[in-house]
Amino acid sequence: MSEPIPFQLADALQRDSNFVADWPLCQLRVMNDQQYPWFVMIPRRSAVTELIDLTEQDYWQCLQEIRAFSGWLQQQFQPDKLNIAALGNMVPQLHIHQIARFRTDLAWPAPIWGKVPMQPYPEVKLQQLIELWQPSLVARMPSPSSNGV
C-alpha cells in the first residue's frame, strides 16, 4: 500500500496569502490585500478540489470550521455582508474564501475579483494583525468532529 500524499499548499495560495492558524481540518490564511478583510480556509487534504471530495467526516468538520470562522469574521469586522465561496476556477485546490464586505468598499456590490488590483499589506502591519487575531481565533476554534455530525 502506498503512503498518502502529504498536504501541500498550492503555489498561488502560498504566494498571495499568509498563514494565520491551523484549525482541526483547515489551514486559515489571510489574503495579502488590505482593501478587504479577506481570508481563505484550506482543508489540509491532498488532491481535493471540491467539497464533495472530502470524506463525510471531513465535510462536516469543514462546515463547522466555516461557520465558526464566519462568526469570528462577523464579530471582528461587523460587515454589511459576508461573501463565502469555494470557486477554484484559477486555483483548483479546495479553498474557501471568506470576505467581509462593506457598502463602502471599492468593489461593492460586485464581486471583488478583477475590480481593482490587490493592495498588499505592509509586512509589519500584516504581522501585527495576525498576532492580534490569533488569540480570538484559537478561542473560537471548533473541536475535531468525531462522528461527522
N, C-alpha and C positions, 0 to 999 in steps of 0.2 A: 504494500500500500504506500502510495506516495505521500510526502509531507504536504500539509496545507500551505497554500501560498500566503505569505505574510501580508498584512495590510501595508499598502504603500499609497501615499497621498499623490494625487495627480499633479503633474508639474505646474499647471496653471493655478491650481488652488494653493500650492506651495508659494508660488511667485506673488500672487495677488492678495494673500491673506496672512494673518499672524495667529499663532497658537494662543488660545486663551485658557482652555481647560479640557481635560478628558473626563467625560461622564461614563457611566457603565457601558454604553454602546458607542456613543458618538463622540467624535472629537469636535470641539467647539472652536471656531476660528472667527476673527473679525476681519472683514474685508478692509483693505487699505484704501478707503475712500471716506474722507472726513465730511462729505456732504450729507451723508445719511448714517444713522445707526444701522449698520448692515452686517449681518453675521451669517455664517454657514455652519451647518451641522453635518458631519460626515460619518456615517456608520463605519466603524473600523472592521470592515469585512472586505475580503478580496473579491474581485470580479463581480461586483454588484452594481448594476446600472439603474434598476428600478426598485421601488418599494416592494413590489411583489416578488423580487428575487431574494428578499430576506426570508429566513425561517419564520415560522409563525411567532415563536417567542421573541426573536429579534424585531419583527414587525411591531408587536405590541410595545416592546421596550422603546423603540424609536418613536412611536406615537406619544408615549408617556413623556419622553425627553423633549419632544417638540412642544407639547402642551406646557410642561414645566418652564421651558425657556421662554415661551410666548408670554407666560405670566410675569416672568422677570423683566422681559423687554417692555411690557405694558407698564409695569410698576416703575421701572427705571426712567423711562422717557416720556410717558403719557402721550403717546402718538394719537393722531386723528384716526389712523388705520394701521393695521399690521398686514404686510404682504408676506405670505408664506407660500413657497413654491419649490418644487423639485423639477426643474426644467431639463437640464443636462443636454441641451442641444449642441453646445460647444465643448463641454467637458462631460463625457459620458459617465464618469464615476458618480455614483449616487451621492448627492449633496443637496441639502435642503436650505434654501435661502430664507432668512427671516429678516425683514426690513421694517423698521419703524418709519412710517410715513407721516408727513405733515402737510397741511394745505399750503404752507408757505415754502415747501421745498422746491428746488429748481425744476423737477420733472412733474410735479403734481398737475393733473391727476393721472397722467400716463405712467406706464412702467418706467423704471429708472434706466434700463439698458438703452444705450445709444443716444441718450438725450444730451448729456454733457460729459466731457472727459472726466475720468477719475481724478480726484484730487487727493494724493497721498497725505497721510498724517505726518507731521514732523516726528521723527523717531522717538525723541524724548517724551513728547505728549502721548504717543501711542503706548509706550511702555507704562507711563503713569496711569493711563486709563485702564489698561489691562490689570495692573496691580490694584486699582481701586475696585474693579468689577469682581475680581476673583473671590473674595470672601463671601459676597452675597450669592454668587453663582454656586459655590460649594454648598452653602446653606440650602439652596433651592434644589439641588441635585436629587433626582428620584433614585430610589433603591433599585438594584437589579431585579428584574422580574423573574420570579421562579416558576410560574406556571403559564405565562403568556397572557394573563388576563388582568 
